[in-house]
Amino acid sequence: MTDRAIPARPSPAAHPAPSAPPRRVVMDERRPPSLPVTWRPRQTPIIAYGLAVVMVVGAVVLALMLPEQFKLPDRLGLVAFGCLVAGLLHLLGRARVTADERGITVVNPLRVHRYEWPEVLDITMAEGDPWPKLDLANGLSLGAMGIQSTERERSRKAVAELSALIHDRGEAPDRV
């Protein structure tokens, strides 16, 4: 048998246990965040603008590589199509929700909606919904595509923060 030195284990007294577990700082989701605040998805713009670049670059490269039988109008049409697709992808990538002192601005792909605080009653996002819905005082509801449910924890936090702002600044009834 060979003699091996076995390292001694430190005694428990050498490393005293902490007196209290470390505290995690958790934001009270019922307390509204400071204004102005903007919520936007992380993944959607990356995908949309990435695909837009691929479409434009691909259209330009393809236009340059076309055989001679394709004339300048054909090539320009191909590049214009790539730019059109990039423009549509920009509409998807610009989605966001912004809250400021005056109210909420919801930027969806085709329209920008601006509401004063008293016009917004609540925000809800049921399980399986792609984005939350703002319940409006006029009886309608509006999807807020700037908060994506695919970003699970971020979307829950954003909905909680926006709900706190709506209940703090609007005329929404207090939650029990």
N, C-alpha and C positions, 0 to 999 in steps of 0.2 A: 504494500500500500504506500502511496505517496503522501507526504505531509502537505496538506493544502491549508492555507490560512482561510478561515471562514470569517468574513467580515462581521463584526459585531453589530447587532441591531441597536439603533439609538433608543435610549429609554424614553418612555412617554414624557418624563419630566423635561427632557431636552427640548421638546417641541410642544409647548403648552397649547392646548386647544383654544381656539378663539372664544372670547367671552360671548360673542353674539354673531350669528351668521351675517355675512355681508348683505347690506340692504340694496335692493334694486330700485332704481328710480323709475317709477311708473307714473305716467301722466294720468291724472284723473280725467277720464273721457267725458265726464259730465261738465267739466269746466271748459269753456270755449277757448280756442287758441287766439293769440293776438292777431290783429288784422293789419294789413291785408295778407291773405293766405291763398295759395293756388294749389289745387290738386290736379295732377295729370298722370296718366299711366306711364310706366317705365318701358314696357315691352312694345306697345303699339307704335310709338313714333320710331323706335329703332327699326322695327320690321318695315314700316311704311316708307321711311326715308331711305333705308337700305335698298328696298325693291325699286324705289324711284330712281336711284342712281344706276342700278343695274339695267333698268329699262332704257334710260337715256343713253348710257354708254353702249349698251347692246345695239340700240337703234342706229347710233352713229357708226359703230364698227360695221354693222351689217350694210348700211348705206354705202360705205366706202368699199366694201368687198363685193358688191353686186356686179354681175357681168355687165359688159358694155351695152347690151340691149336695153338696160334700164337707164333712162335719161334722168336729167337733173330733177324734173318734177316728181318722178317716182322716188328718188332718194330723199328729197325734201319732205315728201308725204310720209315716208317711213320715220324720219326724225320727228316730224310733227306728231305722229301717232305716239311715239315714245314719250314725247313731252306731255301729251294729253293724258296718258296713263300716269305719268309722274305727278301731274296736277291733281288727278283724282286721288292718288295715294297721299298727297299733301292734305287733302280734305280730311282723310282718316287720321292722319298723324297729328293734327292740330287740336284735337279734342282736349278740353280742360274745363275745370270749374274754379272760379275765382270768387272769393268773398271779400268785400271791403266794407267801409263804414256805411255806405249807402244801400248795399244789397248784394245780390248774387248774380254773377254773369256765367252762363252756361254756353260754352262753345262746342257745338256738335258739328258733324261734317258739313251739313248744308245751311245751318242757321246759327246765329248768335242770339241768345235770349238774355235779356236783362230784366231782373225783378228786384223791386224794393223789398226790404225785410218783411213788411206786413203782408205782402202778396204771397209769401211762401209759408205754408202751414206745417209741413213735415217732410221728412225724407225717409224712404223705406227701401230696403233691399232684401227681398225674400230669397231663400235658398234656391239656387238654380237660375236666378236672374242674372243677365250679363252685366247690368249696371243698375244703380239705384234710380228710383223715381222720386221726383219732387212733387208733392201734393200742393196744388195752388189754390188760392182763395176763390178763384173763378170756377172751381169744380173740375178743372182739367188736371192732368198730371204730365210731367215732362221727364223723359229719360236723360240722365246726366252721364254722357258717355266718357267724360273725363275721369271717372272713377270706375275701374274695371274689376269685376269680381274675380277674374283670373289671378289677380294679385291679392290673394286671400287676406292676409293680415293687414296689408296696407289699405285695402278697400274697407275692411271693418273699422280701422282706425279713422279713415277719412269720413266715413258715414257717421261715426260717433262724434267726431269734431264738428262736422257740418250740422248735425242734429242739435248739438249743444249751442251752436251759434244761432240756429233758427229759433230755438226756445228762449235764448237769452235776449235776442234783438228783435224778434218778430212778435207777432200776436198769437203765436201758437199756444195752446193750453199746456200747462206743466204736466209732465209725465209723472205717474204715480209709481 
